[in-house]
Amino acid sequence: LEMKLDPKIHHRNSIRYKDFDYSHWGPYFVTVCARNRECIFGEITDNRSVLNDLGHIIQNEWLALPQRFPEIQLDEYIVMPNHFHGIICLAEANTVSDPIADAKTKTGIEVSGAPPRPHPTLGDIICAFKSLVFKRYYDLIRQNNLHKIAKCWQRNYWERIIRNNREFDNIRHYIVMNPEKWAEDSDNLDLLLTRMTERKDR
C-alpha cells in the first residue's frame, strides 16, 4: 500500500499540533523543501537521485545529526532535486546516556558539571540541520568564488507523527520509491510547467 500525501498540506508551512510535545519519543516523517521549490539539490537520472554539491552537503549533514543529538536515530531518507524526505526517531529521555550521572553511579562520588540540557524537540533538530547545511553551502560558495545564491531552503518544514508500524512501512516505501515517481511528483516544477503549457495550448 503506497502512502498518499495531500499536496495542499504538503506545500503549506509546517503544521503543528497545538498541545503535542515535539520532544516526545517516537518516529517522525519530515519534509524540507528547497527555496521556491527549485531543483538545486541534483537531478533524477534513470530513476535515481543524482546529487550535486549541495545535495551531498544535505546528505552528509543529515547522516551526521546523531553525533550532535545522541537522542535520535535516523531511518530511511532521500534527497530529491528540490526537497528532502527523512524519518527521524527521538529516543526516550531516560535511554540517553548522561556522563555525569554515569560517573556518580560507578564511583559513588558526586560529580559537578553543567546541568543536563533539555531534551531537544523535533524543531530544534531540524533547525540545526537546516542551519548546518546553509553554513556549509555558504562556505563552499565563498571559498570557490561561485556566483550562486546561498539561500537554499524554503521557510519552515513539514512533519508527520508516525503512529503505527503499518504507517511506518508505508512511509519508508514512499521515500524509497520517490525517485521512480518523480515524473508524477507534485514537487516536480518541470512537470507542473509542462501541464500549465498544455492547458494554455488547448
C-alpha positions in Angstrom: 0.0 0.0 0.0 1.5 3.3 -1.1 1.0 6.3 1.1 -0.6 9.3 -0.5 0.4 12.8 0.6 -2.0 15.7 0.3 -0.2 18.3 -1.9 -2.3 21.1 -0.3 -0.9 20.2 3.1 2.5 19.2 1.8 3.2 22.7 0.4 1.9 24.7 3.4 4.1 25.8 6.2 4.7 23.1 8.8 1.5 22.2 10.7 2.0 21.7 14.4 -0.4 20.0 16.8 -1.2 22.7 19.4 -0.8 20.6 22.5 1.7 18.0 21.3 5.2 17.7 22.9 7.6 17.5 19.9 10.4 16.4 22.3 8.3 13.2 22.8 9.9 10.0 21.8 8.8 8.3 18.7 9.3 8.4 14.9 8.5 11.4 12.7 8.4 11.8 8.9 10.0 15.1 7.9 9.9 17.0 4.6 12.1 20.1 3.9 11.8 21.9 0.5 14.3 23.9 -1.5 13.8 27.7 -1.9 10.9 28.3 -4.3 10.9 24.5 -4.9 13.7 25.0 -7.4 15.7 21.9 -8.4 19.0 22.9 -6.8 19.9 19.7 -5.0 20.6 17.5 -8.0 18.5 15.7 -10.7 16.7 12.4 -11.3 18.5 10.1 -13.8 17.4 6.6 -14.6 15.0 6.7 -11.6 17.9 7.6 -9.3 18.6 10.7 -7.4 21.9 12.1 -8.6 23.2 14.7 -6.1 25.2 17.9 -6.8 27.5 19.5 -4.2 24.6 21.0 -2.3 22.7 17.6 -2.4 25.8 15.9 -0.9 26.1 18.5 1.8 22.4 17.8 2.8 23.0 14.1 2.8 26.2 14.4 4.9 24.7 16.8 7.5 21.6 14.6 7.9 23.8 11.5 8.5 25.9 13.4 11.0 22.9 14.6 13.1 23.2 11.7 15.7 26.7 13.0 16.5 25.1 16.3 17.7 21.9 14.7 19.0 22.6 11.3 20.6 18.9 11.2 21.4 17.9 10.4 17.8 18.1 7.6 15.4 17.8 8.0 11.6 15.9 5.8 9.3 15.0 5.9 5.6 15.7 9.2 3.8 16.1 10.7 0.3 17.5 13.9 -1.1 15.4 14.8 -4.2 16.1 17.6 -6.7 14.1 20.1 -4.8 13.1 18.6 -1.4 14.3 16.2 1.3 12.4 13.4 3.0 13.6 11.6 6.1 12.4 9.6 9.1 13.8 10.6 12.4 13.2 8.8 15.7 13.5 10.5 19.0 14.6 8.2 21.8 13.1 8.2 25.3 14.9 10.7 27.6 16.0 8.0 30.1 17.6 5.9 27.3 20.2 8.6 26.6 23.5 8.3 28.5 24.3 11.1 31.0 28.1 11.0 31.6 27.8 12.9 34.9 25.1 10.5 36.2 27.1 7.5 34.9 30.2 8.7 36.8 28.3 9.1 40.0 26.8 5.7 39.7 30.1 4.0 39.1 32.1 5.8 41.8 29.5 6.9 44.3 31.2 10.4 44.2 29.2 13.5 43.5 30.4 14.9 40.1 30.0 18.6 39.4 29.1 19.7 36.0 26.7 21.7 33.9 23.0 20.8 34.4 21.7 18.4 31.8 20.4 20.0 28.7 16.7 19.7 28.0 15.6 17.0 25.6 15.7 18.6 22.1 12.4 19.0 20.2 12.0 17.9 16.6 12.1 21.6 15.7 15.4 22.1 17.4 16.9 19.2 15.4 15.5 20.3 12.0 16.5 23.9 12.6 20.1 22.8 13.4 20.1 20.6 10.3 19.0 23.4 8.0 21.4 25.8 9.6 24.4 23.5 9.2 23.6 22.8 5.6 23.3 26.6 4.9 26.6 27.2 6.6 28.5 24.5 4.7 26.9 25.6 1.4 27.7 29.3 2.1 31.4 28.3 2.8 31.5 26.3 -0.4 30.2 29.3 -2.4 32.6 31.8 -0.8 35.7 29.6 -0.9 35.2 28.8 -4.6 34.1 32.2 -5.7 30.9 30.7 -7.1 28.2 33.1 -8.3 25.2 31.4 -6.6 22.5 32.3 -4.1 23.4 31.0 -0.7 19.8 30.6 0.4 18.9 27.0 -0.2 15.8 26.2 2.0 12.2 27.1 1.9 11.0 28.6 5.2 9.9 26.1 7.9 9.3 22.3 7.3 6.5 19.8 7.2 6.2 16.8 9.6 4.0 13.8 10.2 3.9 11.9 13.5 4.2 8.2 12.6 1.7 6.4 14.8 2.0 2.7 14.0 4.1 0.1 12.2 1.9 0.0 9.1 2.2 3.7 8.6 6.0 3.4 9.2 6.3 0.8 6.5 4.2 2.9 4.1 6.3 6.0 4.6 9.5 4.0 4.1 8.1 2.7 0.9 7.1 6.2 -0.2 10.6 7.5 0.4 12.4 4.7 -1.4 10.1 5.0 -4.4 10.3 8.8 -4.6 12.9 8.9 -7.4 10.9 6.4 -9.6 7.7 8.6 -9.0 9.4 11.8 -9.9 7.6 12.1 -13.2 4.3 12.2 -11.3 5.6 14.2 -8.3 3.7 17.3 -7.3 7.1 18.8 -6.4 8.4 18.4 -9.9 8.3 22.0 -11.3 9.1 20.8 -14.8 6.0 18.6 -14.7 3.9 21.5 -13.4 5.1 23.9 -16.1 4.5 21.4 -18.8 0.9 20.8 -17.6 0.4 24.6 -17.4 1.7 25.0 -21.0 -0.6 22.2 -22.2 -3.6 23.8 -20.7 -2.8 27.2 -22.4 -2.3 25.4 -25.8 -5.8 23.9 -25.6 
